[in-house]
Amino acid sequence: MDILKKIENFREEEERLKWEGTFADYLELLREKPYVAQTAHSRVYHMIKDAGVEEENGGKKYSFFSDQIYGLEESIEKLVEEYFHSAAKRLDVRKRILLLMGPVSGGKSTLVTMLKRGLEQYSRSDQGAVYAIKGCPMHEDPLHLIPQHLRGDFFEEYGVKIEGNLSPLNMMRLEQEYGGRIEDVMVERIFFSEDKRTGIGTFSPSDPKSQDIADLTGSIDFSTIAEYGSESDPRAYRFDGELNKANRGMMEFQEMLKCDEKFLWHLLSLTQEGNFKAGRFALISADELIVAHTNESEYKSFISNKKNEALHSRIIVMKIPYNLKVSEEERIYKKMIQDSDLSHVHIAPHALKVAAIFTILTRLKDPKKQGVDLVKKMRLYDGESVEGFNSQDLEELKAEHPDEGMSGIDPRYVINRISSAIIRKQLTSINALDVLRSIKEGLNQHASISQEDRERYMDFIAVARKEYDKIAKKEVQKAFVYSYDESAKTLMDNYLDNVEAYCNKNKLRDPLTGEEMTPDEKLMRSIEEQIGISENAKKAFREEILIRISAYARKGKKFDYNSHERLREAIQKKLFADLKDIVKITTSVKTPDESQLKKVNEVIARLIDEHGYNSTSANELLRYVGSLLNR
């Protein structure tokens, strides 16, 4: 569809959504749709919930955040359930400022931006529709028109609680424009927009000497005082501060703890009582979600100052740590690269994974649990199965260090180093070793990393390199083994015959001589040892294979090479061990013979067609694995 056509359609949709009527009309609408009278906190909660919630691994995953924020499911669940859900139920938690606290590039700003953009969209939906007194600069809730003494009757009739009082400006308009007739006051549907300063505000601290409190609460319009005769006339006041404009929606308080104290005092009554003081007027009611964000060092400094105790009690702190899952970190890098001008560069498979392994290791704390090292912990966190450990062990590991993920290398650093390697060397293809090399070079130039941390990080680069060596061997192993598909099938059939005889305590019959033979223990162990099956665990593993074969047979399905992932891996490793000499020769000889060259070309073609490499990265991988095997 033509872009101009889309713009036209959007404009038509805007017109279709507009609504205007008297307060009496609004009450009829409210009778049909009582949810339009929800509070700002309730609107945010339902916006998140309406986008979809999935039950996953005993927790909840919110679709609203899933496209932008990765690996923070637990933090987000805590945020939604403990803050937004409770606040939506009008519990006391809504009278608190939400302070997101975490390290740089941890996702705090992204999360707030998502809430703001989400509210803009949600206010255009039926469930998220917002109505306000027409012409009000603060888009005031029409229900404030109901007098205090009638609010109990209103609740009995409509089931809606009313909080807040009519603003001074609308009180004057009610008398002068409508002659006190509440039912005639005009109401309109509004649409949240940060750009138009409707329902969404953003406050950013600047120099305390030059920043004016009017940025928050509005100011007197001195040019109109002569016309209206008094500074206390609401028509002589500009209700254009961020607290005024964010009414009914949310306000982002960027780097809140960097603010001068006088700016924070206004938040005390706003959060606790739902109102704030502006000019020479009575308290002005406001219904808005205030979200602030800061880093850990500033927060610690803030709470250590006794002057801040009153405000501290009005804050709910939600930690937003770094992601601690390798697979999710890889997704973060992919997204950052897609959003950049580097999307044309070929990034070899596993290059981002290896970078993620390094990054996650810098964020993890040393485990106290016996038998667990950082690599095992990293794997458990990423949902991998580690022999000898279960979900209970994982929960114990998470409980060991409550502040885990609040320090370490941030995603932007890794992307900057990848960019640096690409731009500096004019590369069109980049592999895992290029990425690790660039990360290592960058550590020496990183001013904020201590010498002690730098040494630790260098060790983690070595660990990430070892992990890559395993991945690279496995990748080439798979490509080579596919070229020996028939050999793999024969080896597996042979293994399964022996396992069946072993489990059923039977003998095997030699296909040539017909004589009976005991199961070939040496063959079975040579395969099982490839994936670390111990002598004690071999019986259980073999029985598991037999059960899987039976299950397939019952369903009328054939058990083949791909039916058991670990067995397939073991067969591949066993074949590859037998093929190592061929790999060594074909990757190290300068002029391989024709049959060797054919084999190499087959493997390269498979790496390109099925594993996501291009010709450069496939050749580099093959040469590297050859050098590893020749050591």
C-alpha positions in Angstrom: 0.0 0.0 0.0 1.2 3.5 -0.9 2.6 5.4 2.2 0.3 8.4 1.4 -2.7 6.1 1.4 -1.7 4.8 4.8 -1.4 8.3 6.1 -4.9 9.0 4.8 -6.3 5.9 6.4 -4.7 6.9 9.7 -6.3 10.3 9.5 -9.7 8.8 8.7 -9.3 6.4 11.7 -8.5 9.4 13.9 -11.7 11.1 12.8 -13.8 8.0 13.3 -12.5 7.6 16.9 -13.3 11.2 17.9 -16.3 11.6 20.3 -17.9 14.7 21.8 -21.0 15.1 23.9 -22.4 16.6 27.1 -21.7 15.3 30.6 -25.1 13.7 30.4 -24.1 11.9 27.2 -20.9 10.8 28.9 -22.8 9.3 31.8 -24.9 7.2 29.4 -21.6 6.0 27.8 -20.3 5.2 31.2 -23.3 3.1 32.0 -22.5 0.9 28.9 -18.7 0.9 29.5 -17.8 1.5 33.1 -14.2 0.7 32.4 -13.6 4.1 30.7 -13.6 5.6 34.2 -10.5 3.6 35.3 -7.5 5.2 37.0 -4.2 5.8 35.3 -2.6 2.8 37.1 -5.4 0.6 36.1 -5.2 1.6 32.5 -1.5 0.8 32.4 -2.1 -2.7 34.0 -4.9 -3.5 31.6 -2.9 -2.3 28.6 -0.1 -4.9 29.6 -2.6 -7.6 30.4 -4.7 -7.1 27.2 -1.6 -7.7 25.0 -1.5 -11.3 26.3 0.0 -13.3 29.1 1.6 -16.7 28.8 2.4 -19.2 31.6 6.0 -20.3 31.2 8.2 -22.4 33.5 6.0 -21.5 36.5 6.1 -17.8 35.8 4.3 -15.3 33.6 5.5 -13.9 30.3 3.9 -10.7 29.1 3.6 -10.3 25.3 3.6 -6.5 25.7 7.3 -6.5 26.5 8.5 -9.6 24.6 9.5 -7.9 21.3 11.8 -5.4 22.9 13.0 -6.6 26.3 14.8 -10.0 26.6 15.8 -12.1 29.6 14.1 -10.0 32.3 10.9 -12.1 32.6 11.2 -12.4 36.4 11.8 -8.6 37.0 8.9 -7.7 34.7 6.6 -10.2 36.3 7.4 -8.7 39.7 6.9 -5.2 38.3 3.5 -6.0 36.7 2.1 -8.1 39.6 3.5 -6.3 42.6 3.1 -2.8 41.4 0.8 -2.4 38.4 -1.7 -5.1 39.4 -1.9 -3.9 43.0 -2.1 -0.3 42.0 -4.9 -1.1 39.6 -6.9 -2.6 42.5 -6.5 0.9 44.3 -4.2 -0.6 46.9 -1.8 1.7 48.7 1.0 0.8 46.4 -0.4 3.2 43.8 0.5 6.1 46.1 4.1 5.4 45.5 6.6 6.6 42.8 7.8 3.7 40.7 11.6 3.9 40.7 13.4 1.6 38.2 16.9 1.0 39.4 19.6 -0.8 37.5 22.9 -0.6 35.6 23.4 1.4 32.4 22.0 -0.1 29.2 19.9 -2.6 31.3 16.6 -1.7 29.7 15.1 0.9 32.1 14.6 3.6 29.4 13.4 1.0 26.9 10.8 -0.2 29.4 9.5 3.3 30.1 9.5 4.2 26.4 7.4 1.1 25.7 4.9 2.1 28.4 4.6 5.5 26.8 4.2 4.3 23.3 1.9 1.6 24.5 -0.4 4.1 26.2 -0.5 6.2 23.0 -1.8 3.1 21.1 -4.0 1.9 23.9 -5.9 5.2 24.2 -7.0 4.6 20.6 -8.6 1.3 21.5 -12.1 0.7 22.9 -10.7 -0.7 26.2 -8.3 2.1 26.7 -10.5 5.0 25.7 -10.0 8.2 27.8 -12.6 11.0 28.1 -11.9 14.5 29.5 -13.6 17.9 30.1 -13.4 19.6 26.7 -11.0 22.6 26.6 -9.2 21.6 29.8 -5.4 22.0 29.6 -5.1 19.2 32.1 -7.6 16.9 30.4 -9.5 16.6 33.6 -11.7 13.6 34.5 -15.3 14.6 33.8 -16.4 12.7 37.0 -14.8 15.5 39.1 -17.9 17.5 38.2 -20.0 15.3 40.6 -20.3 17.2 43.9 -18.7 15.5 47.0 -22.1 14.9 48.7 -23.5 12.9 45.7 -20.5 10.6 45.2 -21.8 7.9 47.4 -25.1 7.8 45.5 -23.1 7.8 42.2 -21.1 4.8 43.3 -24.3 2.9 44.2 -25.7 3.7 40.8 -22.7 3.3 38.5 -20.2 1.2 40.6 -17.5 3.7 40.0 -15.4 5.4 42.7 -14.6 9.1 42.2 -11.3 10.5 43.5 -10.1 14.1 43.2 -11.7 17.5 43.0 -12.6 19.8 40.2 -9.7 22.1 39.2 -9.9 25.9 39.8 -10.1 26.6 36.1 -13.0 24.1 35.5 -14.8 25.3 38.6 -14.8 28.8 37.1 -15.8 27.6 33.7 -18.7 25.6 35.2 -20.1 28.7 36.7 -19.3 31.2 33.9 -19.7 29.1 30.7 -22.4 26.6 31.8 -24.3 28.5 34.6 -23.6 25.8 37.0 -25.4 23.2 34.9 -23.0 20.1 35.3 -25.0 18.1 32.8 -24.3 20.6 30.0 -20.5 20.6 30.4 -18.9 19.4 27.2 -16.8 16.2 27.3 -14.5 14.8 24.5 -12.4 11.7 23.9 -8.7 12.4 24.1 -5.8 10.5 22.7 -2.5 10.2 24.6 0.5 11.7 22.8 3.9 12.6 24.2 4.5 14.9 21.2 1.3 16.8 21.8 1.8 16.7 25.6 -1.5 14.9 26.2 -1.5 12.4 29.1 2.2 11.7 28.8 4.9 13.9 30.2 8.7 13.7 30.5 10.8 15.7 33.0 14.5 15.8 32.7 16.7 17.5 35.3 19.0 20.3 34.3 21.1 22.9 36.1 19.3 23.5 39.5 20.2 27.2 39.3 18.3 27.8 36.0 15.6 25.1 36.2 12.2 26.5 37.3 9.6 24.7 39.3 7.1 26.0 36.6 8.5 23.1 34.4 6.6 20.8 36.7 3.5 22.7 37.9 2.9 25.5 35.3 3.2 29.3 35.8 1.4 32.6 35.9 0.9 34.2 32.5 1.8 37.8 33.4 0.5 39.1 30.0 -3.0 38.3 31.1 -3.0 39.7 34.7 -4.1 43.1 33.4 -7.0 41.5 31.6 -8.1 39.3 34.5 -7.0 41.5 37.4 -5.5 39.0 39.7 -2.7 36.4 39.9 -5.1 34.0 41.6 -7.5 34.0 38.6 -7.1 30.5 37.1 -7.4 32.1 33.6 -4.2 33.9 34.2 -2.3 30.7 34.9 -0.7 28.4 32.3 -1.4 24.8 33.3 1.4 23.6 31.1 3.9 21.9 33.5 4.7 18.3 33.1 2.5 17.3 36.1 -0.4 19.1 34.5 0.1 17.6 31.0 0.7 14.1 32.3 -2.6 14.0 34.1 -4.7 10.9 33.4 -1.6 9.1 32.0 2.0 8.8 33.1 5.0 11.0 33.6 8.6 9.9 33.2 11.0 11.4 35.7 14.4 11.0 34.0 17.3 10.6 36.4 15.0 11.6 39.3 17.7 11.5 42.0 19.8 14.1 40.2 17.0 16.6 40.8 17.1 19.5 43.2 15.2 18.7 46.4 12.5 21.3 45.8 11.4 19.6 42.6 10.9 16.3 44.5 8.8 17.9 47.3 5.8 18.3 44.9 5.8 14.5 44.5 5.1 14.0 48.2 1.5 15.2 48.1 1.0 14.1 44.5 1.7 10.4 45.3 0.1 10.2 48.7 -2.9 12.5 48.3 -3.3 12.6 44.5 -2.8 16.4 44.3 -0.1 19.1 44.0 0.2 22.8 44.7 0.4 25.3 41.9 0.3 29.1 42.0 -2.3 30.8 44.4 -4.9 28.0 44.1 -6.2 25.2 46.2 -4.6 21.8 45.7 -5.0 20.5 42.2 -6.0 16.9 41.7 -4.0 14.7 39.4 -4.2 11.0 38.5 -1.0 9.9 37.0 1.6 7.2 37.2 5.1 8.5 37.9 7.9 6.4 36.7 11.5 7.4 37.5 14.8 5.7 36.8 18.3 5.8 38.3 21.4 3.8 38.8 22.4 1.9 42.0 25.2 4.3 43.2 22.9 7.3 43.0 20.1 5.4 44.8 22.5 4.4 47.6 23.6 8.0 48.0 19.9 9.1 48.0 18.8 6.8 50.8 21.8 7.6 53.0 20.7 11.2 53.1 18.4 11.7 56.1 16.7 14.7 54.5 15.2 12.3 51.9 13.4 10.0 54.4 9.9 11.3 53.6 10.3 10.9 49.9 12.1 7.5 50.3 8.9 6.1 52.0 6.9 7.2 49.0 9.1 5.2 46.5 8.8 1.6 45.4 12.1 0.4 44.0 12.1 -2.2 41.2 15.4 -3.6 40.3 16.0 -3.9 36.5 19.2 -6.0 36.4 21.1 -7.1 33.3 19.9 -10.2 31.5 21.7 -13.3 32.7 20.7 -15.7 29.8 23.1 -16.3 26.9 20.4 -17.0 24.4 18.5 -13.8 25.4 21.7 -11.7 25.3 22.2 -13.0 21.7 18.7 -11.8 20.8 19.6 -8.3 22.2 22.6 -8.1 20.0 20.7 -9.2 16.9 18.1 -6.6 17.5 20.7 -3.8 18.1 22.4 -4.8 14.8 19.1 -4.9 12.9 18.3 -1.4 14.1 21.8 -0.1 13.0 23.5 0.4 9.7 25.5 -2.9 10.1 22.6 -5.1 9.0 24.3 -5.7 5.6 27.4 -7.3 7.2 27.5 -11.1 7.4 27.9 -12.1 11.0 29.0 -15.8 11.2 26.8 -18.1 13.2 27.8 -18.3 16.9 29.8 -15.0 16.8 27.1 -13.2 18.8 26.6 -16.3 21.0 30.3 -16.2 22.0 30.1 -12.5 22.7 27.1 -13.2 24.9 28.9 -16.0 26.8 31.7 -13.5 27.6 29.2 -10.8 28.6 27.1 -13.0 30.9 30.2 -14.4 32.6 31.1 -10.8 33.6 27.6 -10.4 35.2 27.5 -13.6 37.2 28.7 -13.9 40.8 30.8 -16.9 41.8 28.6 -19.7 43.0 28.8 -21.0 46.6 27.2 -24.3 45.7 29.6 -27.2 45.6 30.3 -28.7 42.2 29.1 -25.6 40.3 31.5 -23.3 38.4 30.6 -20.2 36.5 30.2 -22.0 33.1 27.8 -24.6 34.6 25.9 -21.8 36.3 25.6 -19.9 33.0 24.3 -23.0 31.3 21.7 -23.6 34.1 20.5 -20.0 33.9 20.0 -20.4 30.2 17.8 -23.4 30.6 20.3 -26.0 29.6 20.4 -29.4 31.4 23.6 -29.9 33.3 24.1 -33.5 34.6 23.7 -33.8 38.3 21.6 -30.6 38.7 17.9 -29.8 38.6 15.5 -26.8 38.9 15.8 -26.9 42.7 19.6 -26.2 42.4 18.8 -23.4 39.9 16.6 -21.7 42.5 19.3 -22.1 45.2 21.9 -20.5 42.9 19.6 -17.5 42.1 19.0 -17.0 45.9 22.7 -16.9 46.7 23.3 -13.4 45.3 20.2 -11.0 45.3 22.3 -8.3 43.6 23.4 -10.5 40.7 23.1 -8.8 37.3 23.6 -5.3 38.7 27.2 -5.1 37.4 29.2 -6.4 34.5 29.6 -5.5 30.8 26.7 -3.8 29.1 25.3 -4.7 25.6 26.2 -1.4 24.1 29.9 -2.0 24.8 29.8 -5.3 22.8 27.9 -3.8 19.9 30.4 -0.8 19.9 33.3 -3.3 19.7 31.6 -5.3 16.9 31.1 -2.0 15.0 34.7 -1.0 15.6 36.0 -4.2 14.2 33.8 -4.0 11.1 34.4 -0.3 10.4 38.2 -0.2 11.2 39.0 -3.3 9.1 36.4 -2.6 6.4 35.0 -6.2 6.9 32.0 -7.6 5.1 32.0 -10.7 7.2 32.9 -11.1 10.9 33.3 -14.3 12.9 33.5 -15.2 16.6 37.3 -14.7 16.8 37.1 -11.2 15.3 34.5 -10.3 17.9 36.5 -11.7 20.9 39.6 -10.0 19.6 37.8 -6.6 19.4 36.3 -7.0 22.8 39.7 -7.8 24.3 41.3 -4.7 22.6 38.5 -2.6 24.0 39.0 -3.6 27.6 42.4 -1.9 27.6 40.8 1.4 26.5 37.8 1.2 28.8 38.5 3.9 31.5 35.7 2.8 33.9 37.0 -0.8 34.3 39.3 -1.4 37.3 42.5 -3.4 36.8 41.1 -6.2 38.9 38.0 -6.5 36.8 40.1 -6.2 33.6 42.1 -9.3 34.6 38.9 -11.2 35.4 37.4 -10.2 32.1 40.5 -11.4 30.2 40.0 -14.8 31.9 36.4 -14.8 30.7 37.5 -14.1 27.1 39.7 -17.2 27.4 36.7 -19.2 28.7 34.5 -17.8 25.8 37.2 -18.9 23.4 37.2 -22.4 24.8 33.4 -22.6 24.5 33.7 -21.4 20.9 36.3 -24.1 20.2 33.7 -26.7 21.2 31.0 -25.1 19.2 33.3 -24.9 16.1 34.3 -28.5 16.3 30.7 -29.6 16.7 29.6 -27.4 13.7 32.3 -29.0 11.4 31.6 -32.4 12.9 27.9 -32.1 11.9 28.8 -31.0 8.4 31.3 -33.8 7.9 29.0 -36.5 9.5 26.2 -35.5 7.1 28.5 -36.3 4.3 28.9 -39.8 5.9 25.2 -40.2 6.4 25.2 -43.9 5.6 28.0 -44.6 8.1 26.1 -42.8 10.8 22.9 -44.8 10.2 24.9 -48.1 10.2 26.7 -47.2 13.4 23.4 -46.3 15.1 21.7 -49.5 14.0 24.7 -51.5 15.3 24.5 -49.6 18.6 20.7 -50.2 19.0 21.1 -53.9 18.3 23.6 -54.2 21.1 21.6 -52.1 23.5 18.5 -54.2 22.9 20.4 -57.4 23.6 22.1 -55.9 26.7 18.8 -54.6 28.2 16.9 -57.9 27.5 19.9 -60.0 28.6 20.0 -61.7 25.2 22.7 -62.7 22.8 23.4 -61.3 19.3 23.7 -63.5 16.3 26.6 -62.9 13.8 25.0 -62.2 10.4 27.8 -64.0 8.6 28.6 -67.1 10.7 25.3 -67.3 12.6 27.1 -67.8 15.9 25.8 -66.2 19.1 27.8 -63.3 20.6 27.5 -61.3 23.8 26.6 -57.5 23.3 29.7 -55.5 22.3 30.4 -53.5 25.5 33.4 -51.8 23.9 31.3 -50.4 21.0 28.5 -49.2 23.3 30.9 -47.4 25.7 32.9 -45.9 22.8 29.7 -44.1 21.7 28.3 -43.3 25.2 31.6 -41.8 26.4 31.3 -39.2 23.7 28.6 -37.4 25.6 29.9 -38.1 29.1 27.7 -41.1 30.1 29.5 -42.6 33.1 29.9 -46.3 33.8 27.3 -46.0 36.5 24.8 -44.1 34.3 25.1 -46.4 31.2 22.3 -48.8 32.2 19.8 -46.0 32.8 20.8 -44.4 29.4 20.4 -47.6 27.5 17.0 -48.3 29.1 15.9 -44.8 28.3 16.8 -45.5 24.6 14.8 -48.7 24.7 11.8 -47.0 26.2 11.9 -44.3 23.4 12.1 -47.1 20.7 9.0 -48.8 22.3 7.1 -45.5 22.5 7.8 -44.8 18.8 6.7 -48.4 17.9 3.4 -48.0 19.7 2.6 -44.9 17.7 3.6 -46.6 14.5 6.6 -44.3 14.0 10.1 -45.4 13.0 12.9 -44.6 15.5 15.7 -43.1 13.4 18.9 -41.1 13.6 17.0 -37.9 14.7 14.7 -39.5 17.3 17.0 -39.0 20.3 19.0 -35.8 20.5 21.8 -37.0 22.8 22.2 -40.3 21.0 22.5 -38.4 17.7 25.2 -36.2 19.3 27.1 -39.3 20.5 27.0 -40.9 17.1 28.2 -37.7 15.5 31.0 -37.3 17.9 32.1 -41.0 17.5 32.1 -40.7 13.7 33.9 -37.4 13.9 36.6 -38.9 16.2 37.1 -41.6 13.5 37.1 -38.9 10.8 39.5 -36.5 12.5 42.5 -37.6 10.4 40.5 -36.7 7.2 39.6 -33.3 8.6 43.2 -32.6 9.6 44.5 -33.6 6.1 41.8 -31.7 4.1 42.3 -28.5 6.1 46.0 -28.4 6.5 47.4 -29.7 3.2 48.0 -26.9 0.8 47.2 -29.0 -2.3 44.7 -31.7 -1.2 44.0 -34.4 -3.8 40.8 -34.4 -5.8 38.8 -36.7 -3.4 39.8 -34.6 -0.4 38.9 -31.4 -2.2 35.5 -32.8 -3.1 34.9 -33.6 0.6 35.9 -30.1 1.7 33.7 -28.5 -0.9 30.8 -30.7 0.3 31.3 -29.6 3.9 31.5 -25.9 2.9 28.4 -26.2 0.8 26.5 -27.8 3.7 27.8 -25.1 6.1 26.5 -22.4 3.7 23.2 -24.1 2.8 22.1 -25.4 6.2 24.0 -23.6 8.9 23.9 -19.9 7.9 27.6 -19.4 6.9 28.8 -17.6 3.7 31.8 -18.8 1.8 34.3 -16.6 3.7 33.1 -17.6 7.2 32.7 -21.3 6.2 36.3 -21.5 4.9 37.5 -19.6 8.0 35.7 -22.1 10.3 37.1 -25.1 8.5 40.7 -23.8 8.7 40.3 -22.9 12.4 39.0 -26.4 13.3 41.8 -27.9 11.3 44.3 -26.0 13.3 42.6 -27.0 16.5 42.8 -30.7 15.5 46.4 -30.4 14.5 47.5 -29.0 17.9 
